[in-house]
């Protein structure tokens, strides 16, 4: 489950970067997804990245 969250977070960050810098789609939704991705990564780091 932890690996899945980490993969989703990385994908969301990549999509945000493409949308923000590439097409400048903007909008509040993509920034909310970015915040969720960062929170998921922080939780993974804080918990020590142990495999579950």
CHARMM internal coordinates of N, CA and C (Angstrom, degrees):
IC EDIT
DIST 1 N 1 CA 1.4605
DIST 1 CA 1 C 1.5210
ANGL 1 N 1 CA 1 C 110.71
DIST 1 C 2 N 1.3313
ANGL 1 CA 1 C 2 N 116.51
DIHE 1 N 1 CA 1 C 2 N -39.65
DIST 2 N 2 CA 1.4597
ANGL 1 C 2 N 2 CA 120.06
DIHE 1 CA 1 C 2 N 2 CA -179.82
DIST 2 CA 2 C 1.5121
ANGL 2 N 2 CA 2 C 112.36
DIHE 1 C 2 N 2 CA 2 C -64.74
DIST 2 C 3 N 1.3303
ANGL 2 CA 2 C 3 N 116.29
DIHE 2 N 2 CA 2 C 3 N -39.98
DIST 3 N 3 CA 1.4595
ANGL 2 C 3 N 3 CA 119.99
DIHE 2 CA 2 C 3 N 3 CA 178.88
DIST 3 CA 3 C 1.5226
ANGL 3 N 3 CA 3 C 110.87
DIHE 2 C 3 N 3 CA 3 C -64.79
DIST 3 C 4 N 1.3172
ANGL 3 CA 3 C 4 N 117.17
DIHE 3 N 3 CA 3 C 4 N -37.91
DIST 4 N 4 CA 1.4451
ANGL 3 C 4 N 4 CA 121.17
DIHE 3 CA 3 C 4 N 4 CA 179.14
DIST 4 CA 4 C 1.5285
ANGL 4 N 4 CA 4 C 111.03
DIHE 3 C 4 N 4 CA 4 C -63.79
DIST 4 C 5 N 1.3223
ANGL 4 CA 4 C 5 N 117.17
DIHE 4 N 4 CA 4 C 5 N -43.48
DIST 5 N 5 CA 1.4652
ANGL 4 C 5 N 5 CA 120.55
DIHE 4 CA 4 C 5 N 5 CA 177.82
DIST 5 CA 5 C 1.5200
ANGL 5 N 5 CA 5 C 111.10
DIHE 4 C 5 N 5 CA 5 C -62.88
DIST 5 C 6 N 1.3196
ANGL 5 CA 5 C 6 N 116.12
DIHE 5 N 5 CA 5 C 6 N -39.58
DIST 6 N 6 CA 1.4618
ANGL 5 C 6 N 6 CA 119.96
DIHE 5 CA 5 C 6 N 6 CA 179.71
DIST 6 CA 6 C 1.5278
ANGL 6 N 6 CA 6 C 110.46
DIHE 5 C 6 N 6 CA 6 C -65.14
DIST 6 C 7 N 1.3014
ANGL 6 CA 6 C 7 N 117.65
DIHE 6 N 6 CA 6 C 7 N -42.38
DIST 7 N 7 CA 1.4647
ANGL 6 C 7 N 7 CA 121.35
DIHE 6 CA 6 C 7 N 7 CA 178.98
DIST 7 CA 7 C 1.5208
ANGL 7 N 7 CA 7 C 110.72
DIHE 6 C 7 N 7 CA 7 C -64.51
DIST 7 C 8 N 1.3254
ANGL 7 CA 7 C 8 N 116.68
DIHE 7 N 7 CA 7 C 8 N -43.30
DIST 8 N 8 CA 1.4651
ANGL 7 C 8 N 8 CA 120.54
DIHE 7 CA 7 C 8 N 8 CA 178.35
DIST 8 CA 8 C 1.5249
ANGL 8 N 8 CA 8 C 110.54
DIHE 7 C 8 N 8 CA 8 C -62.11
DIST 8 C 9 N 1.3266
ANGL 8 CA 8 C 9 N 117.08
DIHE 8 N 8 CA 8 C 9 N -41.48
DIST 9 N 9 CA 1.4635
ANGL 8 C 9 N 9 CA 120.59
DIHE 8 CA 8 C 9 N 9 CA 179.68
DIST 9 CA 9 C 1.5260
ANGL 9 N 9 CA 9 C 110.78
DIHE 8 C 9 N 9 CA 9 C -62.59
DIST 9 C 10 N 1.3164
ANGL 9 CA 9 C 10 N 117.97
DIHE 9 N 9 CA 9 C 10 N -43.54
DIST 10 N 10 CA 1.4651
ANGL 9 C 10 N 10 CA 121.15
DIHE 9 CA 9 C 10 N 10 CA 179.63
DIST 10 CA 10 C 1.5230
ANGL 10 N 10 CA 10 C 110.48
DIHE 9 C 10 N 10 CA 10 C -64.32
DIST 10 C 11 N 1.3256
ANGL 10 CA 10 C 11 N 116.99
DIHE 10 N 10 CA 10 C 11 N -42.29
DIST 11 N 11 CA 1.4657
ANGL 10 C 11 N 11 CA 120.49
DIHE 10 CA 10 C 11 N 11 CA 178.64
DIST 11 CA 11 C 1.5215
ANGL 11 N 11 CA 11 C 110.96
DIHE 10 C 11 N 11 CA 11 C -62.83
DIST 11 C 12 N 1.3237
ANGL 11 CA 11 C 12 N 117.04
DIHE 11 N 11 CA 11 C 12 N -41.62
DIST 12 N 12 CA 1.4678
ANGL 11 C 12 N 12 CA 120.28
DIHE 11 CA 11 C 12 N 12 CA 178.85
DIST 12 CA 12 C 1.5200
ANGL 12 N 12 CA 12 C 111.76
DIHE 11 C 12 N 12 CA 12 C -63.80
DIST 12 C 13 N 1.3363
ANGL 12 CA 12 C 13 N 117.06
DIHE 12 N 12 CA 12 C 13 N -39.00
DIST 13 N 13 CA 1.4607
ANGL 12 C 13 N 13 CA 120.03
DIHE 12 CA 12 C 13 N 13 CA 178.52
DIST 13 CA 13 C 1.5258
ANGL 13 N 13 CA 13 C 110.21
DIHE 12 C 13 N 13 CA 13 C -65.77
DIST 13 C 14 N 1.3220
ANGL 13 CA 13 C 14 N 117.47
DIHE 13 N 13 CA 13 C 14 N -42.09
DIST 14 N 14 CA 1.4625
ANGL 13 C 14 N 14 CA 120.61
DIHE 13 CA 13 C 14 N 14 CA 178.86
DIST 14 CA 14 C 1.5286
ANGL 14 N 14 CA 14 C 110.56
DIHE 13 C 14 N 14 CA 14 C -63.41
DIST 14 C 15 N 1.3340
ANGL 14 CA 14 C 15 N 116.62
DIHE 14 N 14 CA 14 C 15 N -45.35
DIST 15 N 15 CA 1.4610
ANGL 14 C 15 N 15 CA 119.71
DIHE 14 CA 14 C 15 N 15 CA 178.81
DIST 15 CA 15 C 1.5237
ANGL 15 N 15 CA 15 C 111.88
DIHE 14 C 15 N 15 CA 15 C -62.79
DIST 15 C 16 N 1.3227
ANGL 15 CA 15 C 16 N 116.16
DIHE 15 N 15 CA 15 C 16 N -38.15
DIST 16 N 16 CA 1.4612
ANGL 15 C 16 N 16 CA 119.48
DIHE 15 CA 15 C 16 N 16 CA 177.56
DIST 16 CA 16 C 1.5172
ANGL 16 N 16 CA 16 C 111.04
DIHE 15 C 16 N 16 CA 16 C -63.39
DIST 16 C 17 N 1.3326
ANGL 16 CA 16 C 17 N 116.22
DIHE 16 N 16 CA 16 C 17 N -44.48
DIST 17 N 17 CA 1.4600
ANGL 16 C 17 N 17 CA 120.47
DIHE 16 CA 16 C 17 N 17 CA -179.50
DIST 17 CA 17 C 1.5272
ANGL 17 N 17 CA 17 C 110.56
DIHE 16 C 17 N 17 CA 17 C -62.39
DIST 17 C 18 N 1.3135
ANGL 17 CA 17 C 18 N 117.15
DIHE 17 N 17 CA 17 C 18 N -43.79
DIST 18 N 18 CA 1.4681
ANGL 17 C 18 N 18 CA 120.44
DIHE 17 CA 17 C 18 N 18 CA 179.33
DIST 18 CA 18 C 1.5204
ANGL 18 N 18 CA 18 C 110.44
DIHE 17 C 18 N 18 CA 18 C -63.73
DIST 18 C 19 N 1.3172
ANGL 18 CA 18 C 19 N 116.50
DIHE 18 N 18 CA 18 C 19 N -44.47
DIST 19 N 19 CA 1.4625
ANGL 18 C 19 N 19 CA 119.99
DIHE 18 CA 18 C 19 N 19 CA -179.49
DIST 19 CA 19 C 1.5129
ANGL 19 N 19 CA 19 C 113.01
DIHE 18 C 19 N 19 CA 19 C -68.04
DIST 19 C 20 N 1.3191
ANGL 19 CA 19 C 20 N 117.06
DIHE 19 N 19 CA 19 C 20 N -37.65
DIST 20 N 20 CA 1.4620
ANGL 19 C 20 N 20 CA 120.27
DIHE 19 CA 19 C 20 N 20 CA -175.90
DIST 20 CA 20 C 1.5185
ANGL 20 N 20 CA 20 C 111.93
DIHE 19 C 20 N 20 CA 20 C -78.67
DIST 20 C 21 N 1.3379
ANGL 20 CA 20 C 21 N 116.18
DIHE 20 N 20 CA 20 C 21 N -46.92
DIST 21 N 21 CA 1.4618
ANGL 20 C 21 N 21 CA 119.68
DIHE 20 CA 20 C 21 N 21 CA -175.91
DIST 21 CA 21 C 1.5190
ANGL 21 N 21 CA 21 C 112.54
DIHE 20 C 21 N 21 CA 21 C -89.94
DIST 21 C 22 N 1.3187
ANGL 21 CA 21 C 22 N 117.74
DIHE 21 N 21 CA 21 C 22 N -31.62
DIST 22 N 22 CA 1.4550
ANGL 21 C 22 N 22 CA 121.23
DIHE 21 CA 21 C 22 N 22 CA -176.60
DIST 22 CA 22 C 1.5173
ANGL 22 N 22 CA 22 C 112.99
DIHE 21 C 22 N 22 CA 22 C -81.90
DIST 22 C 23 N 1.3072
ANGL 22 CA 22 C 23 N 116.64
DIHE 22 N 22 CA 22 C 23 N -62.57
DIST 23 N 23 CA 1.4621
ANGL 22 C 23 N 23 CA 121.02
DIHE 22 CA 22 C 23 N 23 CA -173.87
DIST 23 CA 23 C 1.5233
ANGL 23 N 23 CA 23 C 112.64
DIHE 22 C 23 N 23 CA 23 C -104.67
DIST 23 C 24 N 1.3024
ANGL 23 CA 23 C 24 N 116.69
DIHE 23 N 23 CA 23 C 24 N -11.39
DIST 24 N 24 CA 1.4622
ANGL 23 C 24 N 24 CA 123.24
DIHE 23 CA 23 C 24 N 24 CA -177.50
DIST 24 CA 24 C 1.5254
ANGL 24 N 24 CA 24 C 110.49
DIHE 23 C 24 N 24 CA 24 C 49.89
DIST 24 C 25 N 1.3305
ANGL 24 CA 24 C 25 N 114.86
DIHE 24 N 24 CA 24 C 25 N 49.00
DIST 25 N 25 CA 1.4576
ANGL 24 C 25 N 25 CA 120.77
DIHE 24 CA 24 C 25 N 25 CA 179.58
DIST 25 CA 25 C 1.5185
ANGL 25 N 25 CA 25 C 109.71
DIHE 24 C 25 N 25 CA 25 C -66.26
DIST 25 C 26 N 1.3235
ANGL 25 CA 25 C 26 N 115.42
DIHE 25 N 25 CA 25 C 26 N -38.94
DIST 26 N 26 CA 1.4609
ANGL 25 C 26 N 26 CA 120.50
DIHE 25 CA 25 C 26 N 26 CA 176.38
DIST 26 CA 26 C 1.5168
ANGL 26 N 26 CA 26 C 112.35
DIHE 25 C 26 N 26 CA 26 C 67.12
DIST 26 C 27 N 1.3032
ANGL 26 CA 26 C 27 N 116.05
DIHE 26 N 26 CA 26 C 27 N -148.13
DIST 27 N 27 CA 1.4582
ANGL 26 C 27 N 27 CA 121.41
DIHE 26 CA 26 C 27 N 27 CA -178.96
DIST 27 CA 27 C 1.5148
ANGL 27 N 27 CA 27 C 111.17
DIHE 26 C 27 N 27 CA 27 C 87.91
DIST 27 C 28 N 1.3106
ANGL 27 CA 27 C 28 N 116.01
DIHE 27 N 27 CA 27 C 28 N 158.99
DIST 28 N 28 CA 1.4518
ANGL 27 C 28 N 28 CA 121.12
DIHE 27 CA 27 C 28 N 28 CA -178.06
DIST 28 CA 28 C 1.5159
ANGL 28 N 28 CA 28 C 113.49
DIHE 27 C 28 N 28 CA 28 C -75.83
DIST 28 C 29 N 1.3376
ANGL 28 CA 28 C 29 N 117.37
DIHE 28 N 28 CA 28 C 29 N -28.97
DIST 29 N 29 CA 1.4540
ANGL 28 C 29 N 29 CA 120.64
DIHE 28 CA 28 C 29 N 29 CA -175.25
DIST 29 CA 29 C 1.5220
ANGL 29 N 29 CA 29 C 112.30
DIHE 28 C 29 N 29 CA 29 C -63.00
DIST 29 C 30 N 1.3244
ANGL 29 CA 29 C 30 N 117.75
DIHE 29 N 29 CA 29 C 30 N -44.07
DIST 30 N 30 CA 1.4576
ANGL 29 C 30 N 30 CA 120.07
DIHE 29 CA 29 C 30 N 30 CA -177.16
DIST 30 CA 30 C 1.5230
ANGL 30 N 30 CA 30 C 110.82
DIHE 29 C 30 N 30 CA 30 C -66.05
DIST 30 C 31 N 1.3077
ANGL 30 CA 30 C 31 N 117.92
DIHE 30 N 30 CA 30 C 31 N -32.37
DIST 31 N 31 CA 1.4582
ANGL 30 C 31 N 31 CA 120.78
DIHE 30 CA 30 C 31 N 31 CA 178.42
DIST 31 CA 31 C 1.5324
ANGL 31 N 31 CA 31 C 111.15
DIHE 30 C 31 N 31 CA 31 C -73.84
DIST 31 C 32 N 1.3090
ANGL 31 CA 31 C 32 N 116.88
DIHE 31 N 31 CA 31 C 32 N -34.15
DIST 32 N 32 CA 1.4586
ANGL 31 C 32 N 32 CA 120.22
DIHE 31 CA 31 C 32 N 32 CA 174.78
DIST 32 CA 32 C 1.5251
ANGL 32 N 32 CA 32 C 109.92
DIHE 31 C 32 N 32 CA 32 C -64.74
DIST 32 C 33 N 1.3440
ANGL 32 CA 32 C 33 N 116.81
DIHE 32 N 32 CA 32 C 33 N -40.88
DIST 33 N 33 CA 1.4612
ANGL 32 C 33 N 33 CA 120.81
DIHE 32 CA 32 C 33 N 33 CA 177.24
DIST 33 CA 33 C 1.5234
ANGL 33 N 33 CA 33 C 110.63
DIHE 32 C 33 N 33 CA 33 C -63.01
DIST 33 C 34 N 1.3269
ANGL 33 CA 33 C 34 N 116.99
DIHE 33 N 33 CA 33 C 34 N -37.61
DIST 34 N 34 CA 1.4613
ANGL 33 C 34 N 34 CA 120.67
DIHE 33 CA 33 C 34 N 34 CA 177.86
DIST 34 CA 34 C 1.5269
ANGL 34 N 34 CA 34 C 110.36
DIHE 33 C 34 N 34 CA 34 C -63.33
DIST 34 C 35 N 1.3083
ANGL 34 CA 34 C 35 N 117.30
DIHE 34 N 34 CA 34 C 35 N -44.00
DIST 35 N 35 CA 1.4604
ANGL 34 C 35 N 35 CA 120.94
DIHE 34 CA 34 C 35 N 35 CA 179.48
DIST 35 CA 35 C 1.5310
ANGL 35 N 35 CA 35 C 110.17
DIHE 34 C 35 N 35 CA 35 C -61.98
DIST 35 C 36 N 1.3266
ANGL 35 CA 35 C 36 N 116.97
DIHE 35 N 35 CA 35 C 36 N -41.88
DIST 36 N 36 CA 1.4639
ANGL 35 C 36 N 36 CA 120.39
DIHE 35 CA 35 C 36 N 36 CA 178.00
DIST 36 CA 36 C 1.5222
ANGL 36 N 36 CA 36 C 110.50
DIHE 35 C 36 N 36 CA 36 C -62.46
DIST 36 C 37 N 1.3241
ANGL 36 CA 36 C 37 N 117.24
DIHE 36 N 36 CA 36 C 37 N -41.32
DIST 37 N 37 CA 1.4670
ANGL 36 C 37 N 37 CA 120.97
DIHE 36 CA 36 C 37 N 37 CA 179.46
DIST 37 CA 37 C 1.5256
ANGL 37 N 37 CA 37 C 111.06
DIHE 36 C 37 N 37 CA 37 C -63.93
DIST 37 C 38 N 1.3239
ANGL 37 CA 37 C 38 N 117.43
DIHE 37 N 37 CA 37 C 38 N -42.68
DIST 38 N 38 CA 1.4566
ANGL 37 C 38 N 38 CA 120.73
DIHE 37 CA 37 C 38 N 38 CA 179.91
DIST 38 CA 38 C 1.5228
ANGL 38 N 38 CA 38 C 110.71
DIHE 37 C 38 N 38 CA 38 C -65.54
DIST 38 C 39 N 1.3256
ANGL 38 CA 38 C 39 N 117.16
DIHE 38 N 38 CA 38 C 39 N -40.78
DIST 39 N 39 CA 1.4616
ANGL 38 C 39 N 39 CA 120.62
DIHE 38 CA 38 C 39 N 39 CA 178.21
DIST 39 CA 39 C 1.5318
ANGL 39 N 39 CA 39 C 110.36
DIHE 38 C 39 N 39 CA 39 C -62.68
DIST 39 C 40 N 1.3314
ANGL 39 CA 39 C 40 N 116.79
DIHE 39 N 39 CA 39 C 40 N -41.13
DIST 40 N 40 CA 1.4604
ANGL 39 C 40 N 40 CA 119.95
DIHE 39 CA 39 C 40 N 40 CA 179.27
DIST 40 CA 40 C 1.5239
ANGL 40 N 40 CA 40 C 111.16
DIHE 39 C 40 N 40 CA 40 C -63.03
DIST 40 C 41 N 1.3356
ANGL 40 CA 40 C 41 N 116.49
DIHE 40 N 40 CA 40 C 41 N -41.28
DIST 41 N 41 CA 1.4660
ANGL 40 C 41 N 41 CA 119.97
DIHE 40 CA 40 C 41 N 41 CA 178.96
DIST 41 CA 41 C 1.5235
ANGL 41 N 41 CA 41 C 110.30
DIHE 40 C 41 N 41 CA 41 C -66.90
DIST 41 C 42 N 1.3254
ANGL 41 CA 41 C 42 N 117.67
DIHE 41 N 41 CA 41 C 42 N -42.37
DIST 42 N 42 CA 1.4639
ANGL 41 C 42 N 42 CA 120.52
DIHE 41 CA 41 C 42 N 42 CA 179.60
DIST 42 CA 42 C 1.5307
ANGL 42 N 42 CA 42 C 111.08
DIHE 41 C 42 N 42 CA 42 C -63.04
DIST 42 C 43 N 1.3142
ANGL 42 CA 42 C 43 N 117.15
DIHE 42 N 42 CA 42 C 43 N -41.77
DIST 43 N 43 CA 1.4651
ANGL 42 C 43 N 43 CA 119.82
DIHE 42 CA 42 C 43 N 43 CA 177.71
DIST 43 CA 43 C 1.5233
ANGL 43 N 43 CA 43 C 110.59
DIHE 42 C 43 N 43 CA 43 C -62.11
DIST 43 C 44 N 1.3215
ANGL 43 CA 43 C 44 N 116.20
DIHE 43 N 43 CA 43 C 44 N -38.87
DIST 44 N 44 CA 1.4710
ANGL 43 C 44 N 44 CA 120.43
DIHE 43 CA 43 C 44 N 44 CA 178.92
DIST 44 CA 44 C 1.5252
ANGL 44 N 44 CA 44 C 110.59
DIHE 43 C 44 N 44 CA 44 C -64.08
DIST 44 C 45 N 1.3352
ANGL 44 CA 44 C 45 N 116.84
DIHE 44 N 44 CA 44 C 45 N -42.43
DIST 45 N 45 CA 1.4683
ANGL 44 C 45 N 45 CA 121.14
DIHE 44 CA 44 C 45 N 45 CA -179.35
DIST 45 CA 45 C 1.5240
ANGL 45 N 45 CA 45 C 110.30
DIHE 44 C 45 N 45 CA 45 C -69.33
DIST 45 C 46 N 1.3242
ANGL 45 CA 45 C 46 N 117.30
DIHE 45 N 45 CA 45 C 46 N -43.56
DIST 46 N 46 CA 1.4651
ANGL 45 C 46 N 46 CA 121.36
DIHE 45 CA 45 C 46 N 46 CA -177.83
DIST 46 CA 46 C 1.5256
ANGL 46 N 46 CA 46 C 110.30
DIHE 45 C 46 N 46 CA 46 C -63.67
DIST 46 C 47 N 1.3145
ANGL 46 CA 46 C 47 N 117.44
DIHE 46 N 46 CA 46 C 47 N -39.38
DIST 47 N 47 CA 1.4605
ANGL 46 C 47 N 47 CA 120.89
DIHE 46 CA 46 C 47 N 47 CA -179.14
DIST 47 CA 47 C 1.5270
ANGL 47 N 47 CA 47 C 112.31
DIHE 46 C 47 N 47 CA 47 C -77.28
DIST 47 C 48 N 1.3087
ANGL 47 CA 47 C 48 N 117.21
DIHE 47 N 47 CA 47 C 48 N -2.14
DIST 48 N 48 CA 1.4495
ANGL 47 C 48 N 48 CA 120.57
DIHE 47 CA 47 C 48 N 48 CA 175.35
DIST 48 CA 48 C 1.5113
ANGL 48 N 48 CA 48 C 114.58
DIHE 47 C 48 N 48 CA 48 C 89.59
DIST 48 C 49 N 1.3125
ANGL 48 CA 48 C 49 N 117.81
DIHE 48 N 48 CA 48 C 49 N 4.27
DIST 49 N 49 CA 1.4551
ANGL 48 C 49 N 49 CA 120.97
DIHE 48 CA 48 C 49 N 49 CA 177.24
DIST 49 CA 49 C 1.5105
ANGL 49 N 49 CA 49 C 114.14
DIHE 48 C 49 N 49 CA 49 C 64.16
DIST 49 C 50 N 1.3278
ANGL 49 CA 49 C 50 N 117.64
DIHE 49 N 49 CA 49 C 50 N 25.86
DIST 50 N 50 CA 1.4589
ANGL 49 C 50 N 50 CA 120.34
DIHE 49 CA 49 C 50 N 50 CA -179.33
DIST 50 CA 50 C 1.5216
ANGL 50 N 50 CA 50 C 109.87
DIHE 49 C 50 N 50 CA 50 C -70.65
DIST 50 C 51 N 1.3192
ANGL 50 CA 50 C 51 N 116.30
DIHE 50 N 50 CA 50 C 51 N 139.44
DIST 51 N 51 CA 1.4485
ANGL 50 C 51 N 51 CA 121.53
DIHE 50 CA 50 C 51 N 51 CA 178.92
DIST 51 CA 51 C 1.5238
ANGL 51 N 51 CA 51 C 109.96
DIHE 50 C 51 N 51 CA 51 C -72.84
DIST 51 C 52 N 1.3187
ANGL 51 CA 51 C 52 N 116.42
DIHE 51 N 51 CA 51 C 52 N 134.45
DIST 52 N 52 CA 1.4571
ANGL 51 C 52 N 52 CA 120.87
DIHE 51 CA 51 C 52 N 52 CA -178.64
DIST 52 CA 52 C 1.5088
ANGL 52 N 52 CA 52 C 109.43
DIHE 51 C 52 N 52 CA 52 C -112.03
END
COOR INIT
IC SEED 1 N 1 CA 1 C
IC BUILD
